[in-house]
């Protein structure tokens, strides 16, 4: 089975948010169209369906970490705040948004309360597993493409190495053929020179 960590967070959140829109318990509040997600943000979210994206992201965090509370999620969804000339400082996200989204997920039966924090219910865990299984074919196709690319690279490397080796051997043979000369010709040439040469005679004065 493919783990949720092997899937990109963006792909899972997009798929889960589209599935969460079918639950009647999950609805964006009236103030969700103009509110910021935290003091570190300068503007409101650009996407109109950001509420479902946040709920899907919370489900993913609960699936990975297990029992999680509002305070820990605030630090996770927080960020750096621009304070002008002062250095930036980490600011937690809005607790009201996280708490209200957890309450809606709890009403839908996907989340349950614990002694400390909240965790996924069996229904929520099966909901996440179904989404992971639906995204599994995409992962397998990507892995097959990577394998084919790696095989193609390996064959190219072997062919390059083979051509390089054959080229080196060819150059060596050509050099040897050009530089080396038969020894018989040298001996014959010396003998002919000795035959043709005449002894020097001193001139009588």
Buried (B, 14 or more C-beta within 10 A) or exposed (E): EBEBEEBEBEEBBBBBBBBBEEBEEBEBEEEBEEBBBBEBBEEEBEEEBBBBBBBBBBBBBBBEEEEBEBEBBBEBBBBEBEEEEEEEEEBBBBEEBBEBBBEBBBEBBBBBEEEEBBBBBEEBBEBBBEBBEEBBEEBEEEEEEEEEEEEEEEEEEEEEEEEEEEEEEEEEEEEEEEEEEEEEEEEEEEEEEEEEEEEEEEEEE
